[in-house]
């Protein structure tokens, strides 16, 4: 079984341009050619990282969310949603801009992640990836926007009724009627598992499919830069020097805990002996959410109830990595087309200039040697 290389990687291997990135740029040292550098500047440098959130696992016990704990454990997501560490947004953006994913056509779950930082190229196979994330790569792959696999027996109307949602609300279903467990699972889905920058308070169609898979199936984003903590684990695993990189940390407001449930509106929760009155920490979380929802209005979480949950299924997160890889491929192909058009325009302009000199009988001045200092 052979591997198939992504279009982005083939394009880079076929490049003939040896132009170097401008050495006065602080990130130039991480690139060996101008094409990759321009891809980073245009498509990744402007993108702000999605500040990660992490779950306080004690919340599940103190608030009797035992079914949620069981779902996360069966999905191999319990450790993943609790990941916390320092993170390095500049290196994350560079890694995404150079990343390719080599996958096996016959078995897409067998993959290798490749990226480069300067002259150093790094490779992470599926075993290493799953060791770092504590995820299980086995299971059915579902790509956002596709129809769910037939063996999932997914029916949108039935799924909406199951989660107590209105099936007539389009692709952005108000989350208000959901019960405690599913509201918390959805919160983890849109903030941690498949993070996005807006619409955290509504259930999108893809959310509905994934929640259905997590709950029913037995045994089985304007774009931000997600999974920055995961990248930290990858950088450390590959012994990448982090000493000269921008470093950021997490705050208590990034923790999904009791105050988060209060913000969601779960009735009857007392915060630090003050009844249901929102405390400054809760207000700070709300302000942070509003700042991160600049590209879409988040609908507020309101009062929620409770229900029993059955055994969940496994969830394959490779859909998000494949989506990111597709975006990288499209961006680099577009950049290559732009560079080709520019080369043609310069060549056409040079021919016109040569024609003018020839018509006037004036010798054309010699071209400067770009290699000279």
C-alpha positions in Angstrom: 0.0 0.0 0.0 1.6 3.2 -1.1 1.3 6.7 0.3 -0.1 9.6 -1.6 1.6 13.0 -1.3 -0.5 16.1 -1.0 -0.6 18.6 -3.8 1.0 21.2 -1.6 4.0 18.9 -1.0 4.4 18.0 -4.7 4.2 21.7 -5.6 7.0 22.6 -3.2 9.2 19.7 -4.5 8.7 20.9 -8.1 9.6 24.5 -7.4 12.4 25.9 -9.5 12.6 29.3 -7.8 15.6 29.7 -5.4 14.6 33.2 -4.3 15.2 33.7 -0.6 12.8 35.4 1.8 13.7 38.9 3.0 16.3 38.5 5.7 15.1 41.6 7.5 11.9 39.9 8.5 12.0 38.3 12.0 10.4 35.1 10.7 12.6 34.7 7.6 14.9 32.3 9.4 12.2 29.7 9.5 11.9 29.5 5.7 14.2 28.3 2.9 12.3 29.7 -0.1 10.2 32.7 -1.0 7.1 30.7 -1.9 6.7 29.2 1.5 7.5 32.5 3.2 4.8 34.3 1.1 2.3 31.6 1.9 2.9 32.2 5.6 2.7 36.0 5.3 -0.5 35.9 3.2 -2.5 33.0 4.7 -1.3 32.3 8.2 0.5 35.2 9.8 -2.7 37.3 9.9 -4.7 34.5 11.6 -5.0 34.8 15.4 -4.7 31.6 17.3 -7.9 30.2 19.0 -7.1 30.6 22.7 -7.5 27.0 24.0 -9.9 26.0 26.8 -9.5 23.0 29.0 -11.8 21.0 31.1 -11.5 20.7 34.9 -12.3 17.0 35.2 -13.3 17.4 38.8 -16.3 19.4 37.5 -17.8 16.2 36.0 -17.7 14.5 39.5 -18.8 17.4 41.6 -21.7 18.2 39.3 -22.7 14.6 38.7 -21.8 14.6 35.0 -20.8 10.9 35.2 -22.3 10.2 31.8 -20.3 13.0 30.2 -17.1 11.5 31.7 -18.1 8.1 30.3 -18.7 9.5 26.8 -15.4 11.3 26.8 -13.6 8.2 28.1 -15.1 5.9 25.5 -14.2 8.5 22.8 -10.6 8.7 24.1 -11.2 12.4 24.6 -11.0 12.7 28.3 -7.2 13.5 28.4 -7.4 15.6 25.2 -10.0 18.0 26.5 -8.0 18.6 29.7 -4.7 19.4 28.0 -3.1 22.6 29.2 0.4 24.1 28.6 2.2 27.1 27.4 1.9 27.7 23.7 3.9 29.4 20.9 1.6 31.1 18.3 4.4 32.2 16.0 5.7 28.6 15.6 2.2 27.3 15.2 1.5 29.6 12.3 4.7 28.6 10.6 4.1 24.9 11.2 0.6 25.2 9.7 2.0 27.1 6.7 4.4 24.3 5.8 2.4 21.4 7.0 1.4 18.5 4.7 -0.4 15.2 5.5 0.6 12.1 3.7 -2.2 9.5 3.9 -2.7 6.0 2.6 -5.5 5.8 -0.1 -6.6 2.4 1.1 -6.5 3.3 4.8 -6.9 7.1 5.4 -6.4 6.5 9.1 -2.7 5.8 8.4 -1.1 9.2 8.0 2.1 11.2 8.5 2.2 14.8 9.4 5.1 16.8 7.9 6.2 20.3 8.5 9.4 22.4 8.5 11.0 25.1 10.5 13.9 26.6 8.5 16.3 23.9 7.3 14.8 21.4 9.7 12.1 19.1 8.5 9.9 17.1 10.9 7.8 14.1 10.5 5.2 12.7 12.9 3.6 9.3 12.2 0.2 8.2 13.3 1.5 6.3 16.3 3.4 9.3 17.6 0.4 11.6 17.0 -2.0 9.4 18.9 0.6 8.9 21.7 0.8 12.6 22.2 -2.9 13.3 22.0 -4.1 10.1 23.7 -6.6 9.7 20.8 -7.6 6.5 19.0 -7.3 6.8 15.2 -9.5 3.8 14.5 -13.1 4.4 13.6 -15.2 5.9 10.8 -14.0 9.1 9.3 -16.6 11.8 8.8 -15.6 15.0 7.0 -17.7 18.1 7.7 -20.3 18.7 5.0 -20.4 15.1 3.9 -23.3 12.8 4.4 -22.8 10.6 7.5 -21.9 7.0 6.9 -25.0 4.8 6.2 -24.2 2.5 9.2 -24.7 5.5 11.5 -28.4 5.5 10.7 -28.4 9.2 11.0 -31.7 11.1 10.4 -31.6 14.8 11.0 -35.2 15.1 12.2 -34.8 12.1 14.5 -31.5 13.5 15.9 -33.0 16.9 16.6 -35.9 15.3 18.5 -33.4 13.1 20.4 -31.5 16.2 21.6 -34.7 18.2 22.1 -33.9 20.6 19.3 -36.1 22.3 16.7 -35.4 20.7 13.3 -37.0 23.6 11.5 -34.4 26.2 12.6 -32.1 25.8 9.6 -28.4 25.1 10.0 -28.1 27.2 13.2 -30.3 25.6 15.8 -30.8 27.4 19.1 -29.2 25.4 21.8 -31.5 26.5 24.6 -33.7 23.3 24.9 -30.7 21.0 25.3 -30.2 19.3 28.6 -27.1 19.5 30.9 -25.0 16.7 29.5 -25.5 17.5 25.9 -25.0 21.3 26.4 -21.7 20.6 28.1 -20.7 18.1 25.4 -21.5 20.7 22.7 -19.5 23.3 24.6 -16.5 21.0 24.6 -17.1 20.3 20.9 -17.0 23.9 19.7 -14.4 25.2 22.2 -11.9 22.3 22.5 -12.5 19.3 20.2 -13.3 21.1 16.9 -12.8 24.7 18.0 -14.2 27.6 16.0 -14.2 31.4 16.5 -17.9 32.1 16.5 -21.4 30.6 16.7 -20.6 28.7 19.9 -24.2 29.0 21.1 -25.9 27.3 18.2 -25.9 23.7 16.9 -24.7 23.5 13.3 -25.6 20.5 11.2 -22.1 19.0 11.5 -22.3 19.5 15.3 -25.5 17.5 15.2 -23.9 14.6 13.3 -20.9 14.5 15.6 -23.0 14.6 18.7 -25.2 11.8 17.3 -22.1 9.7 16.6 -20.7 10.3 20.1 -24.0 9.4 21.7 -25.5 6.7 19.5 -22.8 4.7 17.6 -21.3 1.9 19.6 -17.6 1.1 19.1 -17.0 3.3 16.5 -14.3 27.8 11.4 -13.4 32.8 9.8 -10.5 30.4 10.4 -8.3 30.6 13.5 -5.3 28.5 14.4 -6.6 25.6 16.5 -4.9 23.0 18.7 -2.0 25.3 19.8 -1.5 23.2 23.0 -1.2 20.0 20.8 1.4 21.8 18.7 3.4 22.5 22.0 3.4 18.8 22.7 4.6 18.1 19.1 7.3 20.7 19.4 8.6 19.3 22.7 8.4 15.7 21.4 10.6 16.7 18.4 13.0 18.6 20.7 12.4 21.9 18.9 14.1 24.9 20.5 11.4 27.1 22.0 13.6 29.5 23.9 13.5 32.4 21.3 9.8 32.0 20.4 6.8 34.1 21.6 5.3 32.3 24.5 1.7 32.6 25.8 0.0 30.9 28.8 -3.6 30.1 29.8 -5.6 32.0 32.4 -8.1 30.6 34.9 -10.8 32.0 32.6 -9.8 29.4 30.0 -10.7 26.6 32.4 -14.1 25.0 31.8 -15.4 24.7 35.4 -18.2 25.6 37.7 -18.3 29.3 36.6 -18.7 28.1 33.0 -21.8 26.2 33.9 -23.1 29.3 35.7 -22.5 31.3 32.5 -24.3 28.7 30.5 -27.3 29.3 32.8 -27.5 26.0 34.6 -30.2 26.7 37.3 -29.5 26.4 41.0 -25.7 26.7 40.9 -24.3 28.9 43.7 -21.0 30.5 42.9 -18.7 31.0 46.0 -21.6 31.4 48.4 -23.2 34.2 46.4 -26.3 32.3 45.1 -26.8 32.8 41.4 -25.3 36.2 41.1 -22.5 36.3 38.5 -19.1 37.0 40.0 -16.3 39.1 38.3 -14.6 35.9 37.0 -17.8 34.9 35.2 -18.1 38.4 33.8 -14.5 38.2 32.6 -15.3 35.0 30.8 -18.3 36.5 29.1 -16.2 39.5 27.9 -13.6 37.1 26.6 -16.3 35.2 24.7 -17.6 38.4 23.1 -14.1 39.4 22.0 -13.5 36.0 20.4 -16.9 36.1 18.6 -16.1 39.1 16.5 -17.1 37.3 13.3 -20.4 35.9 14.5 -23.0 36.5 17.2 -23.0 33.8 19.9 -26.4 33.0 21.2 -26.4 33.0 25.0 -26.6 29.7 27.0 -29.7 29.7 29.1 -31.3 27.4 31.7 -30.8 23.7 31.1 -32.2 20.5 32.6 -30.9 16.9 32.7 -31.4 13.5 31.3 -29.8 10.0 31.2 -27.1 9.2 28.6 -26.3 5.8 27.0 -22.9 4.5 26.0 -21.1 6.7 23.4 -19.0 5.9 20.4 -15.5 6.8 19.2 -14.9 10.0 17.3 -12.3 10.4 14.6 -10.7 14.0 14.7 -8.8 13.5 11.5 -11.5 15.5 9.6 -10.2 18.7 11.1 -6.6 18.0 10.1 -7.7 17.0 6.6 -9.7 20.2 6.3 -6.7 22.3 7.4 -4.5 20.4 4.9 -7.0 21.1 2.1 -7.0 24.8 3.0 -3.1 24.9 2.9 -3.2 23.1 -0.5 -5.7 25.6 -2.0 -3.7 28.6 -0.6 -0.4 27.4 -2.0 -1.9 26.5 -5.4 -3.4 30.0 -5.5 -0.1 31.6 -4.6 1.7 29.6 -7.3 -0.9 30.8 -9.9 -0.4 34.4 -8.7 3.4 34.1 -9.0 3.1 32.5 -12.5 0.8 35.4 -13.6 3.4 37.9 -12.2 6.2 36.2 -14.1 4.2 36.4 -17.4 3.4 40.1 -16.8 7.1 40.9 -16.1 8.1 39.0 -19.2 5.6 40.8 -21.4 6.6 44.2 -19.9 10.3 43.4 -20.7 9.5 42.5 -24.3 7.6 45.8 -24.6 10.6 47.7 -23.2 13.0 45.9 -25.6 10.7 46.9 -28.5 10.7 50.5 -27.5 14.5 50.6 -27.3 14.8 48.8 -30.6 12.3 51.2 -32.3 14.2 54.2 -31.0 17.6 52.7 -31.9 18.8 53.2 -28.4 21.0 50.5 -26.8 19.3 48.9 -23.9 21.2 49.4 -20.6 22.8 46.3 -19.1 20.8 44.5 -16.4 22.2 44.6 -12.8 23.5 41.3 -11.4 21.1 40.5 -8.6 23.6 38.2 -7.0 26.1 41.0 -6.4 26.1 42.9 -3.1 
